[in-house]
Amino acid sequence: QYRMQCSDDFDEERLNLQWQWNHQPCTGMYSLTGRPGWLRLKAFRPVENDKLMKAGNTLTQRCFRVHRNQVDIRMDLSRMADGQKAGLCHFSSNHAAAGVVREIGLLYMESRENDRVVRGEALGQQRYIWLRSTWGQDGVAHFYYSVNGDDFFPLGAPYQMSYGAFRGDRIGIY
C-alpha cells in the first residue's frame, strides 16, 4: 500500500518517489552517497544568472493545501563559493524563495519574489542555516530562517501560492 511521504532524511542511495527535478537532472551534479544522510547539490552555471526558474539542480515536490504544512531544511554552507546561492523556494506561475548567497567571502540571507531579490542580514562564518516554509489552506506561504535550529525569524514577504504551468505550486530546494 502506498502512502504520502512526509519526511525525507536523504538516507537512501536514490531519491524517494515524492521528489522530482524542475529541469532535467545533470548526472554527477548531485549525490546522496557522498555524505550519507545528506543531499549534496553541486553548483553549475544556470541558463540565466539570478533567475530562479532557470537554475538547474532544483529538487521539488508538490505542495498540498491542508490545514497546516511545514517544511524545514538544514543546509551546510561550509563549501559554498563566491557567487553561489542555495535555499528553499515555492514556484508555479509565480515564485518566491528564502536563501543564502556567498559574495566576496561573506554569507548573506536573501529573499526573492519573481526574480526581485532583497538582500538580508550578513551571517558571518555560519556553517549551518535552517530554512522553513509554512502555509495553510489559504495558500499563503511564510519563510523563516534560523542559525541554531531553534529560534526562527521571518524572511521576506508572505507569498501567495498559485496554480500555473499545468500544475499547482511546488516547493523546492536549490
Backbone torsions as a table, in degrees:
resi	resn	phi	psi	omega
1	GLN	NA	136.1	179.9
2	TYR	-90.1	147.7	174.8
3	ARG	-143.2	161.6	-180.0
4	MET	-67.5	129.4	173.4
5	GLN	-74.9	127.7	-179.3
6	CYS	-118.5	2.7	177.2
7	SER	-150.3	147.8	176.4
8	ASP	-145.8	108.2	179.3
9	ASP	-92.0	4.1	-179.6
10	PHE	53.0	42.1	-179.2
11	ASP	-101.6	11.3	176.0
12	GLU	-100.9	168.7	177.8
13	GLU	-85.3	-9.1	174.4
14	ARG	-141.7	162.5	-176.1
15	LEU	-69.2	143.0	174.0
16	ASN	-69.5	163.0	-171.9
17	LEU	-64.6	-21.0	-178.8
18	GLN	-72.9	-14.5	-177.5
19	TRP	-91.4	141.3	175.4
20	GLN	-141.2	156.4	177.5
21	TRP	-93.0	144.0	175.9
22	ASN	-71.1	-34.1	175.4
23	HIS	-126.0	172.1	175.5
24	GLN	-56.4	125.1	-178.7
25	PRO	-67.7	146.3	175.8
26	CYS	-94.7	112.3	179.7
27	THR	-54.3	135.1	179.5
28	GLY	87.4	-4.7	-178.8
29	MET	-102.7	9.2	172.2
30	TYR	-150.1	158.9	-178.4
31	SER	-152.9	141.3	171.0
32	LEU	-110.2	-3.9	-176.4
33	THR	-112.7	-16.8	-178.7
34	GLY	-64.7	-29.8	175.9
35	ARG	-144.6	91.9	-174.8
36	PRO	-50.5	135.2	-178.6
37	GLY	89.1	-1.7	-179.3
38	TRP	-127.5	147.2	167.4
39	LEU	-92.9	125.1	177.0
40	ARG	-108.3	115.0	174.5
41	LEU	-100.1	123.0	-179.3
42	LYS	-95.1	137.9	-176.8
43	ALA	-76.3	145.6	169.0
44	PHE	-152.3	160.7	-174.2
45	ARG	-62.1	128.2	179.1
46	PRO	-74.3	167.4	176.4
47	VAL	-60.9	-41.1	175.0
48	GLU	-136.5	135.4	179.2
49	ASN	-66.5	144.4	176.3
50	ASP	58.9	24.8	176.3
51	LYS	-118.6	102.5	-176.4
52	LEU	-54.3	-41.5	-177.0
53	MET	-73.7	-5.8	176.9
54	LYS	-107.5	3.9	-179.7
55	ALA	-81.7	140.7	173.7
56	GLY	-85.8	173.0	178.1
57	ASN	58.0	38.3	171.6
58	THR	-99.8	112.3	-178.0
59	LEU	-93.4	129.7	-170.4
60	THR	-131.4	165.3	166.5
61	GLN	-152.2	162.2	-177.7
62	ARG	-67.4	147.9	173.1
63	CYS	-96.6	150.2	176.9
64	PHE	-121.6	142.8	178.1
65	ARG	-101.4	86.9	174.3
66	VAL	-116.1	-177.0	-173.6
67	HIS	-53.0	-46.0	-178.5
68	ARG	-148.3	127.8	176.0
69	ASN	-123.0	144.1	175.5
70	GLN	-147.6	130.7	175.2
71	VAL	-121.3	126.9	176.2
72	ASP	-120.9	136.2	172.1
73	ILE	-131.3	148.9	172.9
74	ARG	-116.8	129.3	-179.0
75	MET	-116.4	138.4	172.5
76	ASP	-93.0	115.3	-175.4
77	LEU	-95.8	1.4	-169.6
78	SER	-63.3	-23.0	-178.0
79	ARG	-110.9	12.7	177.2
80	MET	-68.2	140.6	178.2
81	ALA	-107.1	161.5	178.2
82	ASP	-53.1	135.2	179.5
83	GLY	91.8	-12.9	-179.1
84	GLN	-81.8	149.0	178.5
85	LYS	-130.4	146.6	177.7
86	ALA	-148.9	147.1	179.0
87	GLY	176.8	-163.5	-177.7
88	LEU	-121.2	133.0	-175.6
89	CYS	-136.2	161.9	167.3
90	HIS	-121.6	142.4	176.6
91	PHE	-157.5	153.3	171.1
92	SER	-162.8	-118.0	174.2
93	SER	-74.2	-20.9	172.7
94	ASN	-122.8	170.2	177.5
95	HIS	-152.6	158.3	176.8
96	ALA	-150.6	158.0	-178.1
97	ALA	-156.3	157.1	170.3
98	ALA	-125.8	130.7	-176.7
99	GLY	-161.9	-167.3	-177.5
100	VAL	-128.9	143.3	173.8
101	VAL	-128.9	145.6	175.6
102	ARG	-112.1	124.2	178.4
103	GLU	-139.4	130.4	179.0
104	ILE	49.9	44.6	175.6
105	GLY	78.6	0.8	-179.2
106	LEU	-114.9	146.9	176.7
107	LEU	-99.9	137.6	178.6
108	TYR	-132.1	145.4	168.5
109	MET	-74.7	152.2	172.4
110	GLU	-151.1	147.8	173.0
111	SER	-120.5	156.2	179.4
112	ARG	-144.7	149.5	170.9
113	GLU	-142.3	116.9	179.9
114	ASN	50.2	50.5	176.4
115	ASP	69.8	6.1	169.9
116	ARG	-91.3	113.8	-174.4
117	VAL	-102.4	134.0	176.2
118	VAL	-118.9	121.2	179.7
119	ARG	-74.1	134.5	177.3
120	GLY	-105.3	-157.7	-174.8
121	GLU	-71.9	155.3	175.1
122	ALA	-75.3	144.1	-177.7
123	LEU	-103.4	-7.3	-176.8
124	GLY	70.8	-136.8	-177.4
125	GLN	-102.1	36.9	-179.0
126	GLN	-58.5	130.9	177.2
127	ARG	-86.9	-43.1	-178.3
128	TYR	-117.7	148.6	172.9
129	ILE	-139.4	143.0	176.6
130	TRP	-109.7	135.7	175.8
131	LEU	-120.8	145.8	-177.5
132	ARG	-139.0	143.0	168.6
133	SER	-127.6	135.2	175.2
134	THR	-126.8	147.1	175.2
135	TRP	-160.0	162.5	179.1
136	GLY	-128.5	-159.3	-177.3
137	GLN	-66.7	-20.2	177.8
138	ASP	-73.6	-11.1	177.8
139	GLY	72.8	22.3	177.3
140	VAL	-102.4	116.1	-178.7
141	ALA	-95.4	143.4	176.7
142	HIS	-124.7	132.9	178.6
143	PHE	-101.5	148.4	178.6
144	TYR	-142.6	160.1	173.6
145	TYR	-137.9	159.2	178.7
146	SER	-145.5	145.8	175.5
147	VAL	-100.5	-6.3	-179.4
148	ASN	-129.2	-3.6	179.4
149	GLY	84.8	-4.0	-179.6
150	ASP	-114.9	-46.0	-176.6
151	ASP	-100.1	114.7	-177.0
152	PHE	-108.0	140.5	-178.5
153	PHE	-123.1	142.1	179.7
154	PRO	-60.9	147.1	176.7
155	LEU	-140.1	119.7	177.9
156	GLY	78.7	177.3	-179.1
157	ALA	-84.3	156.2	173.4
158	PRO	-58.4	147.9	-177.0
159	TYR	-118.5	123.2	176.2
160	GLN	-82.8	111.4	178.5
161	MET	-62.4	151.8	-176.7
162	SER	-141.3	169.8	174.1
163	TYR	-108.9	144.5	178.9
164	GLY	177.3	170.4	178.7
165	ALA	52.1	39.4	176.0
166	PHE	63.8	23.6	179.8
167	ARG	-157.9	165.6	174.7
168	GLY	-82.3	-178.2	179.9
169	ASP	-61.7	146.2	178.0
170	ARG	-123.0	152.7	172.1
171	ILE	-107.9	146.7	-176.7
172	GLY	-145.5	160.6	174.3
173	ILE	-116.6	129.3	178.9
174	TYR	-127.7	NA	NA
